[in-house]
Amino acid sequence: MDKINPKHYAFLILATCIVSLKTYPKVFIQNGLRDSWVAVITSSILILLFLIYVIKTCQKNNVYNLVEIFQGALGKTFGNVMLGLFCLTLFFTLVESAAVEASSMHTNMLVATPVWFFILFFVGPAIYTLKQDLVAIITVTLIGISLIIIAGMNLAAMTHPYKDYSLLFPVFARGISGGFILSILQTLGLFGCVSITFPYLVDVTSKKRLLLYAVLGILFVIQMQIVSTTGVIATFDISRINQMPYPKLLQTQLVSHFRFLEAGELFVMLQIVGGWYIKYVVTFYALIKILKGLKINTPYMIYIISLMVAISAYLAGNDLFVLFRFLAYYTYIAFVGFVVIPTFVFAVFSFKNQKSPSGNV
């Protein structure tokens, strides 16, 4: 199977957009504070409009190859420079995936197990999946996301008794602050990981219902993130969240039945490990597709990039304070690389094609 259908594409959107906002909301809640859930709603609307614009631009011009769009909009040289920045953002996303998965498991689950061990058994198995090509990526995504959704629904039900939604108010008690604006930019950057799926557009067989399933996919992500962010604030309040590196992992520890049965950690381990693994392989394969489109291809490319990711992830994830500084910067990097640059490129591409409707640029 070297092609995918629009339903598969919706699952790819879920694979790239769910796990970051759910795992480390502290990064943007530190800025947005109690208004962070409003920031999530605001960025959700913006990312929905962004995705609709990109898909409609591709459909209008009947061009879905990301390399062709960048080079057609900006010329080969400048287009390749922008693609290079996009690829660099993809690399940072790989580092984010490996480092956060390892750090979260080390910090909250298996303290005696070193970070490098988690990274080794995260990056290594991913190589096997990537070597199986697109069929393995789609299979892992479909199975993994389905299980993660089931786990998420169970967690939402089990943690509901511990939530006090009055903690979400008052809204804008300090007015619209600079921190609220930064929170919007950060959440928009993490939502912007939907751009990771753009290299897969060329592989979608039937483009007729592509926009429909893309919108359904991002809407599912949006409702999940709103529920997740409001749930975390309603459980812990702002002052406590800012002291927790991974509040969702601690939230599940509240779950207890018959005073001895605790199962919340099992669900969240599936979400964390499975979610980051899926995002990692989907991002890695997107990076490979772009590099091949730029005629950059060697037999050992997967191994070279994996080694670079493993070293970078260890340097970032071995110290929790260093990791969260990196994640704070990463949200802005993702905003520029996944939202600003594609918006600019697709706008120029659309404008050029309006001027020359007789053929593709």
C-alpha positions as CSV (number, residue, x, y, z in Angstrom):
1,M,0.0,0.0,0.0
2,D,1.8,3.1,-1.2
3,K,-1.3,5.3,-1.2
4,I,-3.7,6.5,1.5
5,N,-7.3,7.6,1.6
6,P,-8.8,10.7,3.2
7,K,-9.8,8.8,6.3
8,H,-6.2,7.8,6.8
9,Y,-5.2,11.4,6.5
10,A,-7.6,12.3,9.4
11,F,-5.8,9.8,11.6
12,L,-2.4,11.4,10.6
13,I,-3.8,14.7,11.8
14,L,-4.7,13.1,15.2
15,A,-1.2,11.5,15.3
16,T,0.6,14.8,15.0
17,C,-1.6,17.2,17.0
18,I,-2.7,15.4,20.2
19,V,0.2,14.4,22.3
20,S,2.2,17.7,22.7
21,L,-0.5,19.8,24.2
22,K,-1.7,17.0,26.5
23,T,1.7,16.0,27.8
24,Y,3.3,19.3,28.8
25,P,0.6,22.0,29.1
26,K,2.7,23.7,31.8
27,V,4.7,25.4,29.0
28,F,1.8,27.6,27.8
29,I,-0.2,27.6,31.1
30,Q,2.7,29.5,32.7
31,N,2.0,32.4,30.3
32,G,-1.8,32.1,30.0
33,L,-2.5,31.1,33.6
34,R,-6.3,30.7,34.2
35,D,-7.0,32.1,30.7
36,S,-5.1,29.3,29.0
37,W,-8.2,27.4,28.1
38,V,-9.5,30.5,26.2
39,A,-6.1,30.7,24.4
40,V,-6.5,27.0,23.4
41,I,-10.0,27.8,21.9
42,T,-8.6,30.9,20.1
43,S,-5.7,29.0,18.6
44,S,-8.1,26.1,17.7
45,I,-10.2,28.5,15.5
46,L,-7.0,29.8,13.8
47,I,-5.6,26.4,13.1
48,L,-8.9,25.2,11.7
49,L,-8.9,28.2,9.3
50,F,-5.3,27.5,8.4
51,L,-5.9,23.9,7.5
52,I,-9.0,24.7,5.4
53,Y,-7.0,27.3,3.5
54,V,-4.1,25.0,2.8
55,I,-6.3,22.1,1.6
56,K,-8.5,24.4,-0.5
57,T,-5.3,25.9,-2.1
58,C,-4.1,22.5,-3.0
59,Q,-7.5,21.5,-4.4
60,K,-7.9,24.7,-6.4
61,N,-4.6,24.3,-8.1
62,N,-4.5,20.5,-8.2
63,V,-1.0,20.5,-6.7
64,Y,-0.3,18.4,-3.6
65,N,3.4,17.9,-3.7
66,L,4.9,20.1,-0.9
67,V,8.3,20.4,-2.6
68,E,6.6,21.6,-5.9
69,I,4.5,24.1,-4.0
70,F,7.5,25.6,-2.1
71,Q,9.6,25.8,-5.3
72,G,6.7,27.0,-7.4
73,A,5.9,29.8,-4.9
74,L,9.4,31.1,-4.1
75,G,11.6,29.7,-6.9
76,K,13.9,26.8,-6.6
77,T,16.6,28.4,-4.5
78,F,14.5,30.4,-2.0
79,G,11.9,27.6,-2.0
80,N,14.6,25.1,-1.0
81,V,15.8,27.4,1.8
82,M,12.2,27.6,3.2
83,L,12.0,23.8,2.8
84,G,15.2,23.5,4.7
85,L,13.7,25.6,7.6
86,F,10.6,23.4,7.5
87,C,12.8,20.3,7.7
88,L,14.7,21.8,10.6
89,T,11.5,22.2,12.4
90,L,10.6,18.6,11.7
91,F,14.0,17.6,13.2
92,F,13.3,19.6,16.3
93,T,9.9,17.8,16.5
94,L,11.8,14.4,16.4
95,V,14.0,15.6,19.3
96,E,10.8,16.8,21.2
97,S,9.2,13.4,20.7
98,A,12.1,11.3,21.9
99,A,13.1,13.6,24.8
100,V,9.6,14.2,26.2
101,E,8.7,10.5,26.1
102,A,11.9,9.5,27.9
103,S,11.8,12.3,30.4
104,S,8.1,11.8,31.3
105,M,8.6,8.1,31.9
106,H,11.8,8.7,33.9
107,T,10.2,11.5,36.0
108,N,6.9,9.9,36.8
109,M,7.0,6.2,36.2
110,L,10.5,4.6,36.4
111,V,12.8,6.9,38.2
112,A,15.6,4.4,38.5
113,T,15.7,3.9,34.7
114,P,18.0,6.4,33.0
115,V,16.8,8.7,30.2
116,W,19.2,7.3,27.7
117,F,17.7,3.9,28.1
118,F,14.2,5.1,27.2
119,I,15.7,7.0,24.2
120,L,17.5,3.9,23.0
121,F,14.4,1.8,23.1
122,F,12.3,4.5,21.5
123,V,14.6,5.5,18.6
124,G,15.7,2.0,17.8
125,P,12.3,0.3,17.3
126,A,11.2,3.4,15.2
127,I,13.9,2.5,12.7
128,Y,12.3,-0.8,12.1
129,T,8.9,0.8,11.5
130,L,10.3,3.4,9.1
131,K,12.2,0.7,7.1
132,Q,8.8,-0.9,6.3
133,D,7.7,2.2,4.4
134,L,4.3,3.9,4.3
135,V,2.2,0.8,5.0
136,A,3.8,0.4,8.5
137,I,3.3,4.1,9.3
138,I,-0.4,4.0,8.5
139,T,-0.9,0.7,10.3
140,V,0.8,1.9,13.4
141,T,-1.1,5.1,13.3
142,L,-4.5,3.5,12.9
143,I,-4.1,1.0,15.7
144,G,-2.3,3.4,18.0
145,I,-4.6,6.3,17.7
146,S,-7.7,4.0,18.1
147,L,-6.3,2.7,21.4
148,I,-5.3,6.1,22.6
149,I,-8.8,7.5,22.0
150,I,-10.3,4.6,24.0
151,A,-7.8,5.2,26.8
152,G,-8.6,8.9,26.7
153,M,-12.3,8.4,27.1
154,N,-11.7,6.0,30.0
155,L,-9.4,8.6,31.7
156,A,-11.9,11.4,31.2
157,A,-14.6,9.3,32.9
158,M,-12.4,8.2,35.7
159,T,-10.9,11.6,36.5
160,H,-14.3,13.5,36.3
161,P,-15.1,13.3,40.1
162,Y,-11.8,15.1,40.9
163,K,-12.5,18.2,38.8
164,D,-13.9,21.5,40.0
165,Y,-14.8,23.6,37.0
166,S,-15.3,26.7,39.1
167,L,-11.5,26.9,39.0
168,L,-11.7,28.0,35.4
169,F,-13.1,31.4,36.4
170,P,-12.9,34.3,36.5
171,V,-11.7,34.7,32.9
172,F,-9.5,37.8,32.0
173,A,-9.3,38.9,35.6
174,R,-6.1,40.8,34.6
175,G,-7.4,41.8,31.2
176,I,-5.9,40.6,28.0
177,S,-2.3,40.3,29.0
178,G,0.9,39.7,27.1
179,G,1.1,36.3,28.6
180,F,-2.3,35.4,27.1
181,I,-1.0,36.4,23.7
182,L,2.1,34.3,24.1
183,S,-0.1,31.4,25.2
184,I,-2.0,31.7,22.0
185,L,1.2,31.7,19.9
186,Q,2.5,28.7,21.8
187,T,-0.6,26.6,21.5
188,L,-1.0,27.6,17.9
189,G,2.6,26.4,17.3
190,L,1.8,23.0,18.9
191,F,-1.4,22.8,16.9
192,G,0.7,23.8,13.9
193,C,2.2,20.3,14.0
194,V,-0.7,19.5,11.6
195,S,1.7,20.8,8.9
196,I,3.7,17.6,9.4
197,T,0.9,15.8,7.5
198,F,1.3,18.1,4.4
199,P,4.0,15.9,2.8
200,Y,1.4,13.0,2.9
201,L,-1.2,14.9,0.8
202,V,0.4,13.8,-2.5
203,D,-0.2,10.1,-1.4
204,V,-4.0,10.6,-0.9
205,T,-5.7,8.7,-3.6
206,S,-9.1,10.4,-3.7
207,K,-9.0,14.1,-3.1
208,K,-12.7,14.6,-3.4
209,R,-13.5,14.2,0.3
210,L,-10.1,15.2,1.6
211,L,-11.2,18.6,3.0
212,L,-14.1,16.9,4.8
213,Y,-12.0,14.4,6.6
214,A,-9.2,16.9,7.3
215,V,-11.8,19.2,9.0
216,L,-13.3,16.3,11.0
217,G,-9.8,15.2,12.1
218,I,-8.8,18.7,13.3
219,L,-12.2,19.2,15.0
220,F,-11.7,16.0,16.9
221,V,-8.3,17.2,18.0
222,I,-9.7,20.6,19.1
223,Q,-12.4,19.2,21.3
224,M,-9.9,16.8,22.9
225,Q,-7.4,19.6,23.7
226,I,-10.1,21.9,25.1
227,V,-11.4,19.0,27.3
228,S,-7.8,18.2,28.4
229,T,-6.8,21.8,29.2
230,T,-9.9,22.6,31.1
231,G,-9.7,19.3,32.9
232,V,-6.1,19.9,34.1
233,I,-6.9,23.4,35.4
234,A,-10.1,22.1,37.0
235,T,-8.2,19.4,38.8
236,F,-5.1,21.2,40.1
237,D,-5.6,25.0,39.8
238,I,-3.0,27.2,38.3
239,S,-0.6,27.5,41.2
240,R,-0.1,23.8,41.4
241,I,0.1,23.1,37.7
242,N,3.1,25.5,37.3
243,Q,5.0,23.2,39.8
244,M,4.2,20.0,37.8
245,P,6.3,19.1,34.7
246,Y,3.7,16.6,33.5
247,P,0.3,17.3,35.2
248,K,-1.6,14.7,33.2
249,L,0.5,11.9,34.6
250,L,-0.2,13.1,38.1
251,Q,-3.9,13.6,37.4
252,T,-4.3,9.9,36.7
253,Q,-2.7,9.0,40.1
254,L,-5.9,10.4,41.7
255,V,-7.9,7.6,40.3
256,S,-8.7,4.9,42.9
257,H,-11.4,2.3,43.3
258,F,-12.2,0.3,46.4
259,R,-9.3,2.2,48.1
260,F,-6.7,-0.1,46.5
261,L,-7.4,-0.5,42.8
262,E,-5.5,2.1,40.7
263,A,-5.4,1.8,36.9
264,G,-5.1,5.4,35.7
265,E,-1.3,5.0,35.1
266,L,-1.9,2.1,32.6
267,F,-4.0,4.3,30.4
268,V,-1.7,7.3,30.5
269,M,1.3,5.1,29.8
270,L,-0.4,4.0,26.6
271,Q,-1.2,7.5,25.7
272,I,2.3,8.9,26.4
273,V,4.5,6.1,25.0
274,G,2.2,5.2,22.1
275,G,1.3,8.8,21.3
276,W,4.9,10.0,21.1
277,Y,6.0,6.9,19.1
278,I,3.3,7.5,16.5
279,K,4.1,11.2,16.3
280,Y,7.8,10.4,15.9
281,V,7.4,7.9,13.1
282,V,4.9,10.1,11.2
283,T,7.2,13.1,11.5
284,F,10.3,11.1,10.5
285,Y,8.7,9.7,7.4
286,A,7.5,13.2,6.4
287,L,11.1,14.4,6.8
288,I,12.3,11.5,4.6
289,K,9.7,12.3,1.9
290,I,10.8,15.9,1.7
291,L,14.5,15.1,1.6
292,K,13.9,12.6,-1.2
293,G,12.0,15.3,-3.0
294,L,15.0,17.5,-2.8
295,K,17.2,14.6,-4.1
296,I,18.9,14.2,-0.8
297,N,18.9,10.4,-0.3
298,T,21.5,8.0,1.0
299,P,21.1,4.3,2.1
300,Y,22.0,5.3,5.7
301,M,19.8,8.4,6.0
302,I,17.4,6.9,8.6
303,Y,20.4,5.7,10.7
304,I,22.2,9.0,10.5
305,I,19.1,11.1,11.4
306,S,18.2,8.6,14.2
307,L,21.7,9.0,15.7
308,M,21.5,12.8,15.6
309,V,18.0,12.7,17.2
310,A,19.2,10.3,20.0
311,I,22.1,12.5,20.9
312,S,20.1,15.7,20.8
313,A,17.2,14.1,22.8
314,Y,19.6,13.0,25.5
315,L,21.2,16.4,25.8
316,A,17.8,18.0,26.0
317,G,15.9,15.4,28.1
318,N,18.5,14.4,30.6
319,D,17.9,17.5,32.7
320,L,14.3,18.5,33.3
321,F,15.0,22.3,33.5
322,V,17.0,22.2,30.2
323,L,14.2,20.2,28.6
324,F,11.4,22.7,29.5
325,R,13.6,25.6,28.3
326,F,13.9,23.7,25.0
327,L,10.1,23.0,24.9
328,A,9.4,26.7,25.6
329,Y,11.6,27.7,22.6
330,Y,10.2,24.8,20.5
331,T,6.6,26.1,20.7
332,Y,7.7,29.4,19.0
333,I,9.9,27.5,16.6
334,A,6.9,25.3,15.6
335,F,4.8,28.5,15.3
336,V,7.2,29.9,12.7
337,G,8.2,26.7,11.0
338,F,4.7,25.0,10.9
339,V,2.3,28.0,10.7
340,V,4.0,31.2,9.5
341,I,6.2,29.7,6.8
342,P,3.5,27.5,5.2
343,T,0.9,30.3,5.4
344,F,3.3,32.6,3.6
345,V,4.3,30.0,1.0
346,F,0.7,28.9,0.2
347,A,-0.4,32.5,0.0
348,V,2.3,33.3,-2.6
349,F,1.6,30.1,-4.4
350,S,-2.1,30.9,-4.6
351,F,-1.4,34.5,-5.8
352,K,1.0,33.3,-8.5
353,N,-1.5,30.8,-9.8
354,Q,-4.2,33.5,-10.0
355,K,-1.9,35.5,-12.2
356,S,-1.2,32.5,-14.4
357,P,-4.3,30.3,-14.5
358,S,-3.4,28.5,-17.7
359,G,-1.0,26.2,-15.9
360,N,0.8,25.4,-12.7
361,V,3.7,27.5,-11.6
